[in-house]
Amino acid sequence: MAFDEQSCPLCLAIKAEKPIFQDDYITIMETKNLKGHRRRLMVVWNVHNDYHYSSKNQDYMIDKLIEIGKETYTYAHKFIIMDTTFAIIRDHAHLVSCAIDPNTDDWEQVLKTKWIKVIDTK
């Protein structure tokens, strides 16, 4: 499903939700649906369908999500950053992170998703 800036749920969330972190490039916030997780974070590239988005931008997103994730997931030993295998919104760059917890509603989906990185919180 393709979205434009006026209908994109991520564009709307950037404007409406209280971010955990925000700068000119990215916004980090809780996901709307926790899917049984205690905390579940998402990093969103601030520009919808940005054709200048690159691997350097993704590295920045990952690095900042690791930094914030280490502060957020203190209750867990590890957390993961996942790729967009099951993402509904394909035309707006974003990544999701969560603690490794087999007791969540989406654990089977988490296992089927490529993990970009596994991070120790300690």
For each residue, the residues with C-beta under 8 A, 3 or more apart:
1: 88 89 90
2: 90 91
3: 7 8 9 11 48 89 91 92
4: 7 8 48
5: 8 11 48 49
6: 11
7: 3 4 12
8: 3 4 5 11 12 48 89 91 92
9: 3 12 13 32 89
10: 13 14 44 48 89 92 94
11: 3 5 6 8 14 15 48 92
12: 7 8 9 15 16
13: 9 10 16 17 27 29 32 44
14: 10 11 17 19 22 27 44 46
15: 11 12
16: 12 13
17: 13 14 29 30
18: 29
19: 14 22 27 28 29
20: 28 29 30 41 68 72
21: 26 27 28 64 68
22: 14 19 26 27 28 46
23: 26
24: 46
25: 45 46 57 60
26: 21 22 23 43 44 45 46 60 61 64
27: 13 14 19 21 22 43 44 46
28: 19 20 21 22 41 42 43 44 64 65 68
29: 13 17 18 19 20 41 42 44
30: 17 20 34 39 40 41 42
31: 34 35 40 41 42 96
32: 9 13
33: 40
34: 30 31 37 38 39 40
35: 31 40 104 105 106
36: 103 104 105 106
37: 34 40 98 99 101 104 106
38: 34 75 99 101
39: 30 34 72 73 98 99
40: 30 31 33 34 35 37 96 97 98
41: 20 28 29 30 31 65 68 69 72 96 97 98
42: 28 29 30 31 94 95 96 97
43: 26 27 28 61 62 64 65 94 95 97
44: 10 13 14 26 27 28 29 92 93 94
45: 25 26 50 53 57 61 92 93 94
46: 14 22 24 25 26 27
47: 50 53
48: 3 4 5 8 10 11 91 92
49: 5 91 92
50: 45 47 53 93
51:
52: 57
53: 45 47 50 57 58 93
54: 57 58
55: 58 59
56: 59 60
57: 25 45 52 53 54 60 61 93
58: 53 54 55 61 62 93 95
59: 55 56 62 63
60: 25 26 56 57 63 64
61: 26 43 45 57 58 64 65 93 95
62: 43 58 59 65 66 81 95 116 117
63: 59 60 66 67
64: 21 26 28 43 60 61 67 68
65: 28 41 43 61 62 68 69 81 95 97
66: 62 63 69 70 81 117 119
67: 63 64 70 71
68: 20 21 28 41 64 65 71 72
69: 41 65 66 72 73 79 81 97 119 121
70: 66 67 73 74 119 121
71: 67 68 74
72: 20 39 41 68 69
73: 39 69 70 76 79 97 99 121
74: 70 71 121
75: 38 99
76: 73 79 99 100 101 121
77: 100 120 121 122
78: 99 100 118 119 120 121
79: 69 73 76 97 98 99 100 118 119 121
80: 97 98 100 110 115 116 117 118 119
81: 62 65 66 69 95 96 97 115 116 117 119
82: 85 95 96 97 98 110 113 114 115 116
83: 95 113 114 115 116
84: 87 90 94 95
85: 82 112 113 114
86: 109 112 113
87: 84 90 94
88: 1
89: 1 3 8 9 10 92 94
90: 1 2 84 87
91: 2 3 8 48 49
92: 3 8 10 11 44 45 48 49 89
93: 44 45 50 53 57 58 61
94: 10 42 43 44 45 84 87 89
95: 42 43 58 61 62 65 81 82 83 84 116
96: 31 40 41 42 81 82
97: 40 41 42 43 65 69 73 79 80 81 82
98: 37 39 40 41 79 80 82 101 104 110
99: 37 38 39 73 75 76 78 79
100: 76 77 78 79 80 118
101: 37 38 76 98 104 107
102: 107
103: 36 107
104: 35 36 37 98 101 107 110
105: 35 36
106: 35 36 37 109 110
107: 101 102 103 104 110 111
108: 111 112
109: 86 106 112 113
110: 80 82 98 104 106 107 113
111: 107 108
112: 85 86 108 109
113: 82 83 85 86 109 110
114: 82 83 85
115: 80 81 82 83 118
116: 62 80 81 82 83 95
117: 62 66 80 81
118: 78 79 80 100 115
119: 66 69 70 78 79 80 81
120: 77 78
121: 69 70 73 74 76 77 78 79
122: 77
